[in-house]
């Protein structure tokens, strides 16, 4: 997987279209969750979009951004259903973690994980904080990573 990382302003219109379409396909259509998938975080100057395009299709995606004064964050993590089950999610998240620690080395990394993926994120060093909650009808769990993945 050849991951690219770009700011919003560096994305081409084709890349932006494929990213938006891929995210809507997974988070709105596949998960049957009507909510505003695109938000202001996408266009923040500090947000980095990490993605892999294949055959004019979004194969993998995550965004790295500043959450607040304490945390950086990884969000909108997805692997296209055609490529799941091949270890690409671990590669994607490890790359996103490395990017967050590179850009914001003194911040812990926050992720709002869907609870069915807790074991996956635990295996990468993330730890649960607070209590599970519903977001747009899907159970989530806030998690923090305090150290880089080795």
N, C-alpha and C positions, 0 to 999 in steps of 0.2 A: 504494500500500500504506500503510495507516494503522497504524503500529506502536504498540503500547501497551507500557509498561514498568511492572512492579509487583514489589514484594517478595512473597514467599510468603504472608505473612499478609494481604496486600491482595487476593489472588486470590479470586474468588468460587468456589464449588464447581463451577459450570458451566465456568468458565475452567480451573480445575485439571483437571477431567475431560478437557476437549478437548485440553489440553496433554499430559497423560499419555497419552491415547489416540493422539494424533498422533505422539508420540515413539516409543511402542511400535510403531505401525504401520510407521514408517520404520526404526528402528534394530534392532528385534527381528524383525519379520515380513518386511519387504521385503529386509533385508540378511541374513536367515536366520541370526541371531546370538543365541543364547540366553544372556543375561547379565542381571544386575540393573540395568535401565535407570534406575529411580528410585534416588536415593541421598541421603545427608545434605546434600550441597551444595545441593540444591533448597530446603531449609528454613533454611539459614543466614540470619541477619539481614541480612548484607551482599549476599547474592545478589539480582540483579535479573533477572527473567524478561521477555524482550522477545519479543513475539508479535503475529501478525496473524491474526485469526479472520474467516472468511468462510463464510456459509451453514452455520453450526454445524460448521465444519471448521477445523482448524489449518492455515492456509496457509503460515505461516513461523514460525520459532522460533529463539532463541539465548538462552543464559544468560550473564550476566556475573558474575564472582565473584572473590574474593580467593583466589589459589592458595597463596601463602606470603608471606614477608616481602619478597620481591623482585618478584614478578609478580602482576598481575591476570590473568584468563583469560577466554576466550570458549569455550563448549562447547555441545555438542548442537545444532549449527547444522543447520537443515533447511529445505528448501522442499518443500512437498507436491508429489508427482509431477504433479498436475494443473496446477501453476503454474511448473514448471521451464522454463528456456530463455528467460525474458523479462527477465533482468537483475535479478530480485528478490534473488538471493543476494548480489550486489554491494551493493545497497542495504541489505540486512539486516546484512551484516558491517560495512559502513561505519558504520551506526548503532550497532552494538555496540561498535566501536572508539571512536567518539566518546563513548559512555556510559562506557566504561572509563577513558578519559583525563579525563573530567569528574569521575568519582568518585575515581579514584586517579591523579592527574596525575603523580606521581613514580615510577610503576611501568611497566616494559615489559609488553607484553601477550603472554601465552603462549597457544598453541593446539596441540592434538594433532591434526594434520590427517591424514585418510585420504590415502594417497600419491597416489591418482588425482586428487586436487584440488590438488596442489602448485603447478601453474602458476597456478591461480586465486588461491591465497593469495599467491604471489610477486607477482602483478599488483597486489596491495593493499599491498605493502611488507613482508610477512612474510619472514623469512629462516630457513633450516634451521639447526638446532643438533643436535648429537649424531648418532646413526645411526638409520635406520629400525628399527622394532620391530613385532612382532605384538602386538596387543591384541584379545583375544576372537576370534582367527582372522583379523583384518583388519589389513593393513599400515598403520602410522601413522608420522608423522614429526613430531617436536617442532619448532615454529617460534616465533619471537619477532618482535614488532613494536616497534621502538625509537622510532618517531616517529608522530605523527598522520597519518592519510590527508589529503592536501591536495585 
